[in-house]
Amino acid sequence: MSDTRPVPAELVGLRGSIDNIDAALIYLLAERFKATKRVGVLKAAQGLPPADPAREAEQVARLRRLAHEADLDPVFAEKFLAFIVEEVIRHHEEIAQDHASGTPEG
């Protein structure tokens, strides 16, 4: 059973803003992954490991500070970054394997 009451204009406006923010997040993540792919190629070419725990720890601390400043739950921010970093490392491992086997990165 659906609700047939009209949706308040403020709710429509807020949903529109949320949709815009979601779209921006997707495009920002796409740009981030383009950059991290280039990092993976550079690491593979230089024989560097896919993961950099010291860099990751610095990023976690930085992101927690930013989250606190932005009034965002730092635990959530850290979980979000961990999810992204896990995917980046997976990509870097694939790039390193491709590089080692002579397969071009694409």
C-alpha positions as CSV (number, residue, x, y, z in Angstrom):
1,M,0.0,0.0,0.0
2,S,1.5,3.3,-1.0
3,D,1.2,6.7,0.6
4,T,-0.7,9.1,-1.6
5,R,0.1,12.2,0.4
6,P,2.0,14.9,-1.5
7,V,5.7,15.0,-0.9
8,P,6.7,18.3,0.9
9,A,8.7,20.7,-1.3
10,E,11.5,20.8,1.3
11,L,11.8,17.0,1.2
12,V,12.0,17.1,-2.6
13,G,14.7,19.7,-2.4
14,L,16.7,17.8,0.1
15,R,16.5,14.6,-1.9
16,G,17.7,16.6,-5.0
17,S,20.7,17.8,-3.0
18,I,21.4,14.3,-1.8
19,D,21.2,13.0,-5.4
20,N,23.7,15.7,-6.5
21,I,26.1,14.9,-3.6
22,D,25.9,11.1,-4.5
23,A,26.7,11.9,-8.1
24,A,29.6,14.1,-7.0
25,L,30.9,11.3,-4.8
26,I,30.8,8.8,-7.6
27,Y,32.8,11.2,-9.9
28,L,35.3,11.9,-7.1
29,L,35.8,8.2,-6.4
30,A,36.3,7.6,-10.2
31,E,39.0,10.4,-10.2
32,R,40.6,9.0,-7.1
33,F,40.8,5.5,-8.6
34,K,42.3,6.9,-11.8
35,A,45.0,8.5,-9.8
36,T,45.6,5.4,-7.6
37,K,45.8,3.2,-10.8
38,R,48.7,5.5,-12.0
39,V,50.3,5.0,-8.5
40,G,50.0,1.3,-8.9
41,V,51.7,1.4,-12.3
42,L,54.5,3.5,-10.9
43,K,54.9,1.1,-7.9
44,A,55.0,-1.9,-10.2
45,A,57.6,-0.3,-12.5
46,Q,59.8,0.5,-9.5
47,G,59.3,-2.8,-7.8
48,L,57.6,-1.3,-4.8
49,P,55.0,-3.2,-2.8
50,P,51.3,-2.7,-3.5
51,A,50.6,-1.7,0.1
52,D,52.3,1.1,2.1
53,P,51.3,0.7,5.8
54,A,53.0,3.8,6.9
55,R,51.2,5.9,4.3
56,E,48.0,4.3,5.1
57,A,48.4,5.1,8.8
58,E,49.1,8.7,8.0
59,Q,46.0,8.8,5.8
60,V,43.9,7.3,8.6
61,A,45.1,9.9,11.1
62,R,44.6,12.7,8.6
63,L,41.1,11.5,7.7
64,R,40.1,11.2,11.3
65,R,41.2,14.8,11.9
66,L,39.3,16.0,8.9
67,A,36.2,14.1,10.0
68,H,36.3,15.6,13.4
69,E,36.6,19.1,11.9
70,A,33.7,18.4,9.6
71,D,31.6,17.0,12.4
72,L,31.6,13.5,10.8
73,D,32.0,10.4,12.8
74,P,35.7,9.6,12.7
75,V,35.0,5.9,13.0
76,F,32.8,6.0,10.0
77,A,35.5,8.0,8.1
78,E,38.1,5.4,9.0
79,K,35.9,2.5,7.8
80,F,35.2,4.3,4.6
81,L,38.9,4.9,3.9
82,A,39.7,1.3,4.8
83,F,37.2,0.1,2.3
84,I,38.7,2.3,-0.4
85,V,42.3,1.4,0.5
86,E,41.5,-2.3,0.4
87,E,40.2,-1.9,-3.1
88,V,43.2,0.2,-4.1
89,I,45.6,-2.5,-2.8
90,R,43.7,-5.2,-4.7
91,H,44.1,-3.1,-7.9
92,H,47.8,-2.5,-7.2
93,E,48.3,-6.3,-6.7
94,E,46.7,-6.9,-10.0
95,I,48.8,-4.3,-11.7
96,A,52.0,-5.7,-10.1
97,Q,51.0,-9.2,-11.3
98,D,50.3,-7.9,-14.8
99,H,53.6,-6.0,-14.8
100,A,55.6,-9.1,-13.7
101,S,53.9,-11.2,-16.4
102,G,54.5,-8.6,-19.1
103,T,50.8,-7.9,-19.5
104,P,50.1,-4.2,-20.3
105,E,48.1,-2.3,-17.7
106,G,44.8,-1.3,-19.1
